[in-house]
Amino acid sequence: MEKVSRVTGIAAPLMMENIDTDAIIPVPWLTNVNVDFGHALFANWRYRDKLGEQERDDFLLNREPFRRACILVAGTNFGCGSSREHAVWALLGFGIRSVIAPSFSDIFYENSFKNGLLAVRLPSEQVDAIAREIESGTAGHELTVDLENCTITTAAGSTISFAIDAARRTALLEGLDEIGMTLKETDTIAAFQARDRQFRPWIYEAKFSS
């Protein structure tokens, strides 16, 4: 998994509530094993045709500068609906490395951290203020999401702090999935097994036949 410490770039304000995983990547795009998940992101909203060859001019991510966005600012309950992990893959494939919203679906939130997508929860009023600043474009459309310091800095210079679970933060900073996090404890596991072998040797000596 790719490390994430700081994400700086264009932020796209897609301020709709309850954006579900079928909107993020519609079912028909899941059936092709060769699908470009980034191209499939928000396919029903981005394209006029089923093949994704004709863009809709009125959709945010089809317009400059937002078609180059690496941060998405969204409404409440982002990623609701089915549990498809492909929704996170589609965002990453497009180039989105962080999503800022007041709340996320629990499953989407878990999938995000397991795949290297930084999901940041903020109070609604702060998310709305960030979106308004981006939309105005007065100071620019960029944000910096700093995972090391747990802050968001807007183009106008405002700084907002956010909270994140310590284990999830470490996993993203070090680019580790759950297996990688477990392997960090190899010495601790080995020490436990050595102690446990003394008290329960029959467990380690047991042999099983099929």
mmCIF file of the C-alpha atoms, coordinates in Angstrom:
data_MODEL
# 
_entry.id   MODEL 
# 
loop_
_atom_site.group_PDB 
_atom_site.id 
_atom_site.type_symbol 
_atom_site.label_atom_id 
_atom_site.label_alt_id 
_atom_site.label_comp_id 
_atom_site.label_asym_id 
_atom_site.label_entity_id 
_atom_site.label_seq_id 
_atom_site.pdbx_PDB_ins_code 
_atom_site.Cartn_x 
_atom_site.Cartn_y 
_atom_site.Cartn_z 
_atom_site.occupancy 
_atom_site.B_iso_or_equiv 
_atom_site.pdbx_formal_charge 
_atom_site.auth_seq_id 
_atom_site.auth_comp_id 
_atom_site.auth_asym_id 
_atom_site.auth_atom_id 
_atom_site.pdbx_PDB_model_num 
ATOM 1   C CA . MET A 1 1   ? 0.000   0.000   0.000   1.00 0.00 ? 1   MET A CA 1 
ATOM 2   C CA . GLU A 1 2   ? 1.345   3.440   -0.899  1.00 0.00 ? 2   GLU A CA 1 
ATOM 3   C CA . LYS A 1 3   ? 2.322   5.687   1.996   1.00 0.00 ? 3   LYS A CA 1 
ATOM 4   C CA . VAL A 1 4   ? 0.247   8.789   2.709   1.00 0.00 ? 4   VAL A CA 1 
ATOM 5   C CA . SER A 1 5   ? 1.673   11.646  4.764   1.00 0.00 ? 5   SER A CA 1 
ATOM 6   C CA . ARG A 1 6   ? 0.510   14.788  2.987   1.00 0.00 ? 6   ARG A CA 1 
ATOM 7   C CA . VAL A 1 7   ? -1.901  15.363  0.112   1.00 0.00 ? 7   VAL A CA 1 
ATOM 8   C CA . THR A 1 8   ? -1.677  18.734  -1.648  1.00 0.00 ? 8   THR A CA 1 
ATOM 9   C CA . GLY A 1 9   ? -3.564  19.683  -4.773  1.00 0.00 ? 9   GLY A CA 1 
ATOM 10  C CA . ILE A 1 10  ? -6.857  20.608  -6.365  1.00 0.00 ? 10  ILE A CA 1 
ATOM 11  C CA . ALA A 1 11  ? -9.917  19.896  -4.222  1.00 0.00 ? 11  ALA A CA 1 
ATOM 12  C CA . ALA A 1 12  ? -13.302 19.258  -5.833  1.00 0.00 ? 12  ALA A CA 1 
ATOM 13  C CA . PRO A 1 13  ? -16.447 20.221  -3.863  1.00 0.00 ? 13  PRO A CA 1 
ATOM 14  C CA . LEU A 1 14  ? -19.091 17.582  -4.627  1.00 0.00 ? 14  LEU A CA 1 
ATOM 15  C CA . MET A 1 15  ? -21.467 18.665  -1.901  1.00 0.00 ? 15  MET A CA 1 
ATOM 16  C CA . MET A 1 16  ? -24.243 16.110  -2.200  1.00 0.00 ? 16  MET A CA 1 
ATOM 17  C CA . GLU A 1 17  ? -25.410 13.971  0.678   1.00 0.00 ? 17  GLU A CA 1 
ATOM 18  C CA . ASN A 1 18  ? -25.675 10.179  0.591   1.00 0.00 ? 18  ASN A CA 1 
ATOM 19  C CA . ILE A 1 19  ? -23.384 9.641   -2.408  1.00 0.00 ? 19  ILE A CA 1 
ATOM 20  C CA . ASP A 1 20  ? -23.551 5.861   -2.560  1.00 0.00 ? 20  ASP A CA 1 
ATOM 21  C CA . THR A 1 21  ? -21.120 3.324   -3.938  1.00 0.00 ? 21  THR A CA 1 
ATOM 22  C CA . ASP A 1 22  ? -23.295 2.678   -6.996  1.00 0.00 ? 22  ASP A CA 1 
ATOM 23  C CA . ALA A 1 23  ? -22.873 6.338   -7.913  1.00 0.00 ? 23  ALA A CA 1 
ATOM 24  C CA . ILE A 1 24  ? -19.141 6.167   -7.231  1.00 0.00 ? 24  ILE A CA 1 
ATOM 25  C CA . ILE A 1 25  ? -18.781 3.135   -9.530  1.00 0.00 ? 25  ILE A CA 1 
ATOM 26  C CA . PRO A 1 26  ? -21.953 1.768   -11.174 1.00 0.00 ? 26  PRO A CA 1 
ATOM 27  C CA . VAL A 1 27  ? -22.543 -1.997  -11.354 1.00 0.00 ? 27  VAL A CA 1 
ATOM 28  C CA . PRO A 1 28  ? -22.038 -2.365  -15.159 1.00 0.00 ? 28  PRO A CA 1 
ATOM 29  C CA . TRP A 1 29  ? -18.445 -1.204  -14.769 1.00 0.00 ? 29  TRP A CA 1 
ATOM 30  C CA . LEU A 1 30  ? -17.706 -4.016  -12.327 1.00 0.00 ? 30  LEU A CA 1 
ATOM 31  C CA . THR A 1 31  ? -18.270 -6.848  -14.793 1.00 0.00 ? 31  THR A CA 1 
ATOM 32  C CA . ASN A 1 32  ? -15.267 -6.160  -17.039 1.00 0.00 ? 32  ASN A CA 1 
ATOM 33  C CA . VAL A 1 33  ? -12.036 -7.567  -15.609 1.00 0.00 ? 33  VAL A CA 1 
ATOM 34  C CA . ASN A 1 34  ? -10.043 -5.043  -17.667 1.00 0.00 ? 34  ASN A CA 1 
ATOM 35  C CA . VAL A 1 35  ? -11.985 -2.003  -16.477 1.00 0.00 ? 35  VAL A CA 1 
ATOM 36  C CA . ASP A 1 36  ? -10.092 1.211   -15.736 1.00 0.00 ? 36  ASP A CA 1 
ATOM 37  C CA . PHE A 1 37  ? -11.572 1.963   -12.341 1.00 0.00 ? 37  PHE A CA 1 
ATOM 38  C CA . GLY A 1 38  ? -10.460 5.594   -12.484 1.00 0.00 ? 38  GLY A CA 1 
ATOM 39  C CA . HIS A 1 39  ? -12.276 6.030   -15.795 1.00 0.00 ? 39  HIS A CA 1 
ATOM 40  C CA . ALA A 1 40  ? -15.346 4.426   -14.231 1.00 0.00 ? 40  ALA A CA 1 
ATOM 41  C CA . LEU A 1 41  ? -15.524 6.872   -11.310 1.00 0.00 ? 41  LEU A CA 1 
ATOM 42  C CA . PHE A 1 42  ? -18.993 8.480   -11.205 1.00 0.00 ? 42  PHE A CA 1 
ATOM 43  C CA . ALA A 1 43  ? -19.555 7.031   -14.687 1.00 0.00 ? 43  ALA A CA 1 
ATOM 44  C CA . ASN A 1 44  ? -23.308 7.704   -14.801 1.00 0.00 ? 44  ASN A CA 1 
ATOM 45  C CA . TRP A 1 45  ? -22.678 11.329  -13.882 1.00 0.00 ? 45  TRP A CA 1 
ATOM 46  C CA . ARG A 1 46  ? -19.538 11.890  -15.971 1.00 0.00 ? 46  ARG A CA 1 
ATOM 47  C CA . TYR A 1 47  ? -20.651 10.374  -19.276 1.00 0.00 ? 47  TYR A CA 1 
ATOM 48  C CA . ARG A 1 48  ? -23.591 10.591  -21.644 1.00 0.00 ? 48  ARG A CA 1 
ATOM 49  C CA . ASP A 1 49  ? -22.938 7.094   -23.007 1.00 0.00 ? 49  ASP A CA 1 
ATOM 50  C CA . LYS A 1 50  ? -22.438 3.654   -21.446 1.00 0.00 ? 50  LYS A CA 1 
ATOM 51  C CA . LEU A 1 51  ? -18.898 3.291   -22.780 1.00 0.00 ? 51  LEU A CA 1 
ATOM 52  C CA . GLY A 1 52  ? -17.586 6.420   -21.114 1.00 0.00 ? 52  GLY A CA 1 
ATOM 53  C CA . GLU A 1 53  ? -16.560 8.110   -24.364 1.00 0.00 ? 53  GLU A CA 1 
ATOM 54  C CA . GLN A 1 54  ? -18.780 11.212  -24.224 1.00 0.00 ? 54  GLN A CA 1 
ATOM 55  C CA . GLU A 1 55  ? -18.267 13.457  -21.234 1.00 0.00 ? 55  GLU A CA 1 
ATOM 56  C CA . ARG A 1 56  ? -20.982 15.605  -19.735 1.00 0.00 ? 56  ARG A CA 1 
ATOM 57  C CA . ASP A 1 57  ? -19.798 19.202  -19.735 1.00 0.00 ? 57  ASP A CA 1 
ATOM 58  C CA . ASP A 1 58  ? -21.885 20.058  -16.692 1.00 0.00 ? 58  ASP A CA 1 
ATOM 59  C CA . PHE A 1 59  ? -20.296 17.543  -14.301 1.00 0.00 ? 59  PHE A CA 1 
ATOM 60  C CA . LEU A 1 60  ? -17.757 18.953  -11.862 1.00 0.00 ? 60  LEU A CA 1 
ATOM 61  C CA . LEU A 1 61  ? -14.946 16.451  -12.475 1.00 0.00 ? 61  LEU A CA 1 
ATOM 62  C CA . ASN A 1 62  ? -15.121 17.038  -16.227 1.00 0.00 ? 62  ASN A CA 1 
ATOM 63  C CA . ARG A 1 63  ? -14.244 20.716  -15.819 1.00 0.00 ? 63  ARG A CA 1 
ATOM 64  C CA . GLU A 1 64  ? -10.954 22.430  -15.123 1.00 0.00 ? 64  GLU A CA 1 
ATOM 65  C CA . PRO A 1 65  ? -9.368  22.563  -12.673 1.00 0.00 ? 65  PRO A CA 1 
ATOM 66  C CA . PHE A 1 66  ? -11.413 19.875  -10.921 1.00 0.00 ? 66  PHE A CA 1 
ATOM 67  C CA . ARG A 1 67  ? -10.669 17.142  -13.444 1.00 0.00 ? 67  ARG A CA 1 
ATOM 68  C CA . ARG A 1 68  ? -7.199  17.195  -11.867 1.00 0.00 ? 68  ARG A CA 1 
ATOM 69  C CA . ALA A 1 69  ? -8.499  16.906  -8.309  1.00 0.00 ? 69  ALA A CA 1 
ATOM 70  C CA . CYS A 1 70  ? -6.670  14.772  -5.762  1.00 0.00 ? 70  CYS A CA 1 
ATOM 71  C CA . ILE A 1 71  ? -8.990  15.720  -2.882  1.00 0.00 ? 71  ILE A CA 1 
ATOM 72  C CA . LEU A 1 72  ? -12.775 15.385  -2.790  1.00 0.00 ? 72  LEU A CA 1 
ATOM 73  C CA . VAL A 1 73  ? -14.977 17.407  -0.435  1.00 0.00 ? 73  VAL A CA 1 
ATOM 74  C CA . ALA A 1 74  ? -18.412 15.846  -0.022  1.00 0.00 ? 74  ALA A CA 1 
ATOM 75  C CA . GLY A 1 75  ? -21.653 15.813  1.973   1.00 0.00 ? 75  GLY A CA 1 
ATOM 76  C CA . THR A 1 76  ? -22.746 13.559  4.805   1.00 0.00 ? 76  THR A CA 1 
ATOM 77  C CA . ASN A 1 77  ? -22.877 9.766   4.627   1.00 0.00 ? 77  ASN A CA 1 
ATOM 78  C CA . PHE A 1 78  ? -20.395 9.478   1.774   1.00 0.00 ? 78  PHE A CA 1 
ATOM 79  C CA . GLY A 1 79  ? -19.901 5.944   0.450   1.00 0.00 ? 79  GLY A CA 1 
ATOM 80  C CA . CYS A 1 80  ? -23.202 4.520   1.676   1.00 0.00 ? 80  CYS A CA 1 
ATOM 81  C CA . GLY A 1 81  ? -24.963 1.651   -0.094  1.00 0.00 ? 81  GLY A CA 1 
ATOM 82  C CA . SER A 1 82  ? -23.324 -1.633  -1.008  1.00 0.00 ? 82  SER A CA 1 
ATOM 83  C CA . SER A 1 83  ? -19.969 -2.611  0.465   1.00 0.00 ? 83  SER A CA 1 
ATOM 84  C CA . ARG A 1 84  ? -18.060 -2.796  -2.829  1.00 0.00 ? 84  ARG A CA 1 
ATOM 85  C CA . GLU A 1 85  ? -14.363 -2.095  -2.341  1.00 0.00 ? 85  GLU A CA 1 
ATOM 86  C CA . HIS A 1 86  ? -14.258 -1.016  -5.981  1.00 0.00 ? 86  HIS A CA 1 
ATOM 87  C CA . ALA A 1 87  ? -15.607 2.392   -4.896  1.00 0.00 ? 87  ALA A CA 1 
ATOM 88  C CA . VAL A 1 88  ? -12.325 3.131   -3.162  1.00 0.00 ? 88  VAL A CA 1 
ATOM 89  C CA . TRP A 1 89  ? -10.362 1.714   -6.096  1.00 0.00 ? 89  TRP A CA 1 
ATOM 90  C CA . ALA A 1 90  ? -12.239 4.033   -8.472  1.00 0.00 ? 90  ALA A CA 1 
ATOM 91  C CA . LEU A 1 91  ? -11.417 7.123   -6.414  1.00 0.00 ? 91  LEU A CA 1 
ATOM 92  C CA . LEU A 1 92  ? -7.753  6.139   -6.188  1.00 0.00 ? 92  LEU A CA 1 
ATOM 93  C CA . GLY A 1 93  ? -7.668  5.277   -9.886  1.00 0.00 ? 93  GLY A CA 1 
ATOM 94  C CA . PHE A 1 94  ? -8.904  8.765   -10.756 1.00 0.00 ? 94  PHE A CA 1 
ATOM 95  C CA . GLY A 1 95  ? -6.247  10.297  -8.532  1.00 0.00 ? 95  GLY A CA 1 
ATOM 96  C CA . ILE A 1 96  ? -8.250  11.087  -5.404  1.00 0.00 ? 96  ILE A CA 1 
ATOM 97  C CA . ARG A 1 97  ? -6.068  10.464  -2.339  1.00 0.00 ? 97  ARG A CA 1 
ATOM 98  C CA . SER A 1 98  ? -8.266  12.049  0.329   1.00 0.00 ? 98  SER A CA 1 
ATOM 99  C CA . VAL A 1 99  ? -11.997 12.553  0.882   1.00 0.00 ? 99  VAL A CA 1 
ATOM 100 C CA . ILE A 1 100 ? -13.276 15.115  3.395   1.00 0.00 ? 100 ILE A CA 1 
ATOM 101 C CA . ALA A 1 101 ? -16.862 14.758  4.616   1.00 0.00 ? 101 ALA A CA 1 
ATOM 102 C CA . PRO A 1 102 ? -18.951 15.104  7.785   1.00 0.00 ? 102 PRO A CA 1 
ATOM 103 C CA . SER A 1 103 ? -19.563 11.352  7.861   1.00 0.00 ? 103 SER A CA 1 
ATOM 104 C CA . PHE A 1 104 ? -18.910 8.154   5.924   1.00 0.00 ? 104 PHE A CA 1 
ATOM 105 C CA . SER A 1 105 ? -20.510 4.749   5.635   1.00 0.00 ? 105 SER A CA 1 
ATOM 106 C CA . ASP A 1 106 ? -18.728 2.487   8.127   1.00 0.00 ? 106 ASP A CA 1 
ATOM 107 C CA . ILE A 1 107 ? -17.736 -0.079  5.493   1.00 0.00 ? 107 ILE A CA 1 
ATOM 108 C CA . PHE A 1 108 ? -16.510 2.546   3.033   1.00 0.00 ? 108 PHE A CA 1 
ATOM 109 C CA . TYR A 1 109 ? -14.507 4.187   5.828   1.00 0.00 ? 109 TYR A CA 1 
ATOM 110 C CA . GLU A 1 110 ? -12.816 0.878   6.666   1.00 0.00 ? 110 GLU A CA 1 
ATOM 111 C CA . ASN A 1 111 ? -12.142 0.101   2.999   1.00 0.00 ? 111 ASN A CA 1 
ATOM 112 C CA . SER A 1 112 ? -10.548 3.519   2.550   1.00 0.00 ? 112 SER A CA 1 
ATOM 113 C CA . PHE A 1 113 ? -7.836  2.960   5.134   1.00 0.00 ? 113 PHE A CA 1 
ATOM 114 C CA . LYS A 1 114 ? -7.190  -0.586  3.954   1.00 0.00 ? 114 LYS A CA 1 
ATOM 115 C CA . ASN A 1 115 ? -6.387  0.760   0.481   1.00 0.00 ? 115 ASN A CA 1 
ATOM 116 C CA . GLY A 1 116 ? -4.508  3.960   1.250   1.00 0.00 ? 116 GLY A CA 1 
ATOM 117 C CA . LEU A 1 117 ? -7.311  6.522   0.868   1.00 0.00 ? 117 LEU A CA 1 
ATOM 118 C CA . LEU A 1 118 ? -7.301  9.161   3.623   1.00 0.00 ? 118 LEU A CA 1 
ATOM 119 C CA . ALA A 1 119 ? -10.891 9.721   4.786   1.00 0.00 ? 119 ALA A CA 1 
ATOM 120 C CA . VAL A 1 120 ? -11.236 12.789  7.011   1.00 0.00 ? 120 VAL A CA 1 
ATOM 121 C CA . ARG A 1 121 ? -14.308 13.509  9.121   1.00 0.00 ? 121 ARG A CA 1 
ATOM 122 C CA . LEU A 1 122 ? -15.072 17.112  10.056  1.00 0.00 ? 122 LEU A CA 1 
ATOM 123 C CA . PRO A 1 123 ? -18.149 18.884  11.430  1.00 0.00 ? 123 PRO A CA 1 
ATOM 124 C CA . SER A 1 124 ? -20.614 19.896  8.703   1.00 0.00 ? 124 SER A CA 1 
ATOM 125 C CA . GLU A 1 125 ? -20.045 23.610  9.175   1.00 0.00 ? 125 GLU A CA 1 
ATOM 126 C CA . GLN A 1 126 ? -16.301 23.227  8.597   1.00 0.00 ? 126 GLN A CA 1 
ATOM 127 C CA . VAL A 1 127 ? -16.801 21.072  5.503   1.00 0.00 ? 127 VAL A CA 1 
ATOM 128 C CA . ASP A 1 128 ? -19.284 23.628  4.145   1.00 0.00 ? 128 ASP A CA 1 
ATOM 129 C CA . ALA A 1 129 ? -16.834 26.476  4.767   1.00 0.00 ? 129 ALA A CA 1 
ATOM 130 C CA . ILE A 1 130 ? -14.058 24.610  2.940   1.00 0.00 ? 130 ILE A CA 1 
ATOM 131 C CA . ALA A 1 131 ? -16.374 23.889  0.019   1.00 0.00 ? 131 ALA A CA 1 
ATOM 132 C CA . ARG A 1 132 ? -17.472 27.533  -0.225  1.00 0.00 ? 132 ARG A CA 1 
ATOM 133 C CA . GLU A 1 133 ? -13.869 28.706  -0.334  1.00 0.00 ? 133 GLU A CA 1 
ATOM 134 C CA . ILE A 1 134 ? -13.006 26.214  -3.054  1.00 0.00 ? 134 ILE A CA 1 
ATOM 135 C CA . GLU A 1 135 ? -16.070 27.117  -5.092  1.00 0.00 ? 135 GLU A CA 1 
ATOM 136 C CA . SER A 1 136 ? -15.313 30.838  -4.912  1.00 0.00 ? 136 SER A CA 1 
ATOM 137 C CA . GLY A 1 137 ? -11.786 30.226  -6.165  1.00 0.00 ? 137 GLY A CA 1 
ATOM 138 C CA . THR A 1 138 ? -10.703 33.601  -4.805  1.00 0.00 ? 138 THR A CA 1 
ATOM 139 C CA . ALA A 1 139 ? -7.540  32.201  -3.243  1.00 0.00 ? 139 ALA A CA 1 
ATOM 140 C CA . GLY A 1 140 ? -7.364  29.140  -5.467  1.00 0.00 ? 140 GLY A CA 1 
ATOM 141 C CA . HIS A 1 141 ? -8.767  25.633  -5.396  1.00 0.00 ? 141 HIS A CA 1 
ATOM 142 C CA . GLU A 1 142 ? -6.025  23.819  -3.511  1.00 0.00 ? 142 GLU A CA 1 
ATOM 143 C CA . LEU A 1 143 ? -5.990  22.176  -0.113  1.00 0.00 ? 143 LEU A CA 1 
ATOM 144 C CA . THR A 1 144 ? -3.300  20.451  1.889   1.00 0.00 ? 144 THR A CA 1 
ATOM 145 C CA . VAL A 1 145 ? -4.314  17.494  4.036   1.00 0.00 ? 145 VAL A CA 1 
ATOM 146 C CA . ASP A 1 146 ? -1.419  16.858  6.401   1.00 0.00 ? 146 ASP A CA 1 
ATOM 147 C CA . LEU A 1 147 ? -1.677  13.484  8.121   1.00 0.00 ? 147 LEU A CA 1 
ATOM 148 C CA . GLU A 1 148 ? 1.510   13.972  10.135  1.00 0.00 ? 148 GLU A CA 1 
ATOM 149 C CA . ASN A 1 149 ? 0.090   17.035  11.885  1.00 0.00 ? 149 ASN A CA 1 
ATOM 150 C CA . CYS A 1 150 ? -3.604  16.134  11.408  1.00 0.00 ? 150 CYS A CA 1 
ATOM 151 C CA . THR A 1 151 ? -4.417  19.476  9.810   1.00 0.00 ? 151 THR A CA 1 
ATOM 152 C CA . ILE A 1 152 ? -6.096  20.790  6.677   1.00 0.00 ? 152 ILE A CA 1 
ATOM 153 C CA . THR A 1 153 ? -4.793  24.048  5.207   1.00 0.00 ? 153 THR A CA 1 
ATOM 154 C CA . THR A 1 154 ? -6.839  25.964  2.667   1.00 0.00 ? 154 THR A CA 1 
ATOM 155 C CA . ALA A 1 155 ? -5.498  28.117  -0.147  1.00 0.00 ? 155 ALA A CA 1 
ATOM 156 C CA . ALA A 1 156 ? -6.476  31.195  1.881   1.00 0.00 ? 156 ALA A CA 1 
ATOM 157 C CA . GLY A 1 157 ? -4.305  30.002  4.756   1.00 0.00 ? 157 GLY A CA 1 
ATOM 158 C CA . SER A 1 158 ? -6.957  28.749  7.167   1.00 0.00 ? 158 SER A CA 1 
ATOM 159 C CA . THR A 1 159 ? -5.897  25.724  9.215   1.00 0.00 ? 159 THR A CA 1 
ATOM 160 C CA . ILE A 1 160 ? -8.344  23.145  10.536  1.00 0.00 ? 160 ILE A CA 1 
ATOM 161 C CA . SER A 1 161 ? -7.416  20.265  12.822  1.00 0.00 ? 161 SER A CA 1 
ATOM 162 C CA . PHE A 1 162 ? -8.907  16.806  12.504  1.00 0.00 ? 162 PHE A CA 1 
ATOM 163 C CA . ALA A 1 163 ? -8.832  13.664  14.621  1.00 0.00 ? 163 ALA A CA 1 
ATOM 164 C CA . ILE A 1 164 ? -8.001  10.179  13.419  1.00 0.00 ? 164 ILE A CA 1 
ATOM 165 C CA . ASP A 1 165 ? -7.496  6.821   15.073  1.00 0.00 ? 165 ASP A CA 1 
ATOM 166 C CA . ALA A 1 166 ? -3.819  6.347   15.945  1.00 0.00 ? 166 ALA A CA 1 
ATOM 167 C CA . ALA A 1 167 ? -3.542  2.881   14.396  1.00 0.00 ? 167 ALA A CA 1 
ATOM 168 C CA . ARG A 1 168 ? -5.108  4.031   11.104  1.00 0.00 ? 168 ARG A CA 1 
ATOM 169 C CA . ARG A 1 169 ? -2.830  7.065   11.026  1.00 0.00 ? 169 ARG A CA 1 
ATOM 170 C CA . THR A 1 170 ? 0.261   4.891   11.521  1.00 0.00 ? 170 THR A CA 1 
ATOM 171 C CA . ALA A 1 171 ? -0.842  2.436   8.854   1.00 0.00 ? 171 ALA A CA 1 
ATOM 172 C CA . LEU A 1 172 ? -1.217  5.198   6.251   1.00 0.00 ? 172 LEU A CA 1 
ATOM 173 C CA . LEU A 1 173 ? 2.006   6.967   7.207   1.00 0.00 ? 173 LEU A CA 1 
ATOM 174 C CA . GLU A 1 174 ? 3.953   3.716   6.932   1.00 0.00 ? 174 GLU A CA 1 
ATOM 175 C CA . GLY A 1 175 ? 2.014   2.304   3.974   1.00 0.00 ? 175 GLY A CA 1 
ATOM 176 C CA . LEU A 1 176 ? 0.985   -0.839  5.834   1.00 0.00 ? 176 LEU A CA 1 
ATOM 177 C CA . ASP A 1 177 ? -2.133  -2.952  5.446   1.00 0.00 ? 177 ASP A CA 1 
ATOM 178 C CA . GLU A 1 178 ? -3.397  -5.167  8.291   1.00 0.00 ? 178 GLU A CA 1 
ATOM 179 C CA . ILE A 1 179 ? -0.901  -7.924  7.459   1.00 0.00 ? 179 ILE A CA 1 
ATOM 180 C CA . GLY A 1 180 ? 1.929   -5.416  7.448   1.00 0.00 ? 180 GLY A CA 1 
ATOM 181 C CA . MET A 1 181 ? 0.828   -4.010  10.799  1.00 0.00 ? 181 MET A CA 1 
ATOM 182 C CA . THR A 1 182 ? 0.779   -7.542  12.239  1.00 0.00 ? 182 THR A CA 1 
ATOM 183 C CA . LEU A 1 183 ? 4.254   -8.322  10.902  1.00 0.00 ? 183 LEU A CA 1 
ATOM 184 C CA . LYS A 1 184 ? 5.602   -5.326  12.834  1.00 0.00 ? 184 LYS A CA 1 
ATOM 185 C CA . GLU A 1 185 ? 4.865   -7.350  15.959  1.00 0.00 ? 185 GLU A CA 1 
ATOM 186 C CA . THR A 1 186 ? 6.887   -10.401 14.881  1.00 0.00 ? 186 THR A CA 1 
ATOM 187 C CA . ASP A 1 187 ? 9.221   -10.208 17.904  1.00 0.00 ? 187 ASP A CA 1 
ATOM 188 C CA . THR A 1 188 ? 6.312   -9.794  20.330  1.00 0.00 ? 188 THR A CA 1 
ATOM 189 C CA . ILE A 1 189 ? 4.495   -12.752 18.764  1.00 0.00 ? 189 ILE A CA 1 
ATOM 190 C CA . ALA A 1 190 ? 7.607   -14.913 18.922  1.00 0.00 ? 190 ALA A CA 1 
ATOM 191 C CA . ALA A 1 191 ? 8.166   -13.996 22.588  1.00 0.00 ? 191 ALA A CA 1 
ATOM 192 C CA . PHE A 1 192 ? 4.584   -14.890 23.435  1.00 0.00 ? 192 PHE A CA 1 
ATOM 193 C CA . GLN A 1 193 ? 4.865   -18.245 21.667  1.00 0.00 ? 193 GLN A CA 1 
ATOM 194 C CA . ALA A 1 194 ? 8.094   -19.034 23.530  1.00 0.00 ? 194 ALA A CA 1 
ATOM 195 C CA . ARG A 1 195 ? 6.417   -18.349 26.878  1.00 0.00 ? 195 ARG A CA 1 
ATOM 196 C CA . ASP A 1 196 ? 3.244   -20.131 25.919  1.00 0.00 ? 196 ASP A CA 1 
ATOM 197 C CA . ARG A 1 197 ? 5.164   -23.196 24.761  1.00 0.00 ? 197 ARG A CA 1 
ATOM 198 C CA . GLN A 1 198 ? 6.405   -23.664 28.323  1.00 0.00 ? 198 GLN A CA 1 
ATOM 199 C CA . PHE A 1 199 ? 2.908   -23.650 29.794  1.00 0.00 ? 199 PHE A CA 1 
ATOM 200 C CA . ARG A 1 200 ? 1.036   -25.484 27.020  1.00 0.00 ? 200 ARG A CA 1 
ATOM 201 C CA . PRO A 1 201 ? 3.569   -27.644 25.169  1.00 0.00 ? 201 PRO A CA 1 
ATOM 202 C CA . TRP A 1 202 ? 0.869   -30.062 24.005  1.00 0.00 ? 202 TRP A CA 1 
ATOM 203 C CA . ILE A 1 203 ? -0.549  -27.397 21.669  1.00 0.00 ? 203 ILE A CA 1 
ATOM 204 C CA . TYR A 1 204 ? 2.727   -27.058 19.795  1.00 0.00 ? 204 TYR A CA 1 
ATOM 205 C CA . GLU A 1 205 ? 3.434   -30.784 19.751  1.00 0.00 ? 205 GLU A CA 1 
ATOM 206 C CA . ALA A 1 206 ? 0.024   -31.777 18.438  1.00 0.00 ? 206 ALA A CA 1 
ATOM 207 C CA . LYS A 1 207 ? -0.019  -33.358 15.001  1.00 0.00 ? 207 LYS A CA 1 
ATOM 208 C CA . PHE A 1 208 ? -3.067  -33.513 12.789  1.00 0.00 ? 208 PHE A CA 1 
ATOM 209 C CA . SER A 1 209 ? -3.750  -35.882 9.954   1.00 0.00 ? 209 SER A CA 1 
ATOM 210 C CA . SER A 1 210 ? -6.284  -35.488 7.199   1.00 0.00 ? 210 SER A CA 1 
# 
